[in-house]
Structure formats: structure tokens, C-alpha cells
């Protein structure tokens, strides 16, 4: 993905969250969490490759690949709000 594609995806995410009633401070915070969790997952996957004994920090249920593509719409929103964020807190 190039810069323009990333910019377009982020803008689309902001548009969706704004349309859902969030203010900029809220959706910037949520986008920051999303980006962090994705990048952290990528880093952990790399650690597992270079060190087979590496142990993932997050419980399996809360690791990026186990929820990011599994849920959509209201189900994703509920999982993030009711389970993921409390787990991370």
C-alpha cells in the first residue's frame, strides 16, 4: 500500500466514524489504537519467526488476526468496546 492509498483508507475510516457521531478526538484515539494493535501484531509475528520460543503478549482471543477479520459492523464494534478495550485497560 502506498501513501495515497493509506491516506484514502484513513480518510474513509474518519468519515465512517464521524458519520457514526464521533468527534475528531474520539476517532483519532480509536484510529491510534487500531494502528498500534496492527503494528504490534506485525512486530510479534516477526519476533516469532526469529525466535520460535517467543510468547505472544496478548491472549489469543485479543490478537489482531483473531478479531480484525472475524467480526464486522455492530459485532466488531461490540467486541472492541465491550471486550478488547477493557482487556487492554
HELIX and SHEET records of a PDB file:
HELIX    1   1 UNK A    3  UNK A   19  1                                  17    
HELIX    2   2 UNK A   24  UNK A   50  1                                  27    
HELIX    3   3 UNK A   60  UNK A   62  5                                   3    
HELIX    4   4 UNK A   64  UNK A   66  5                                   3    
HELIX    5   5 UNK A   73  UNK A   79  1                                   7    
HELIX    6   6 UNK A   80  UNK A   84  3                                   5    
HELIX    7   7 UNK A   85  UNK A   88  1                                   4    
END                                                                             
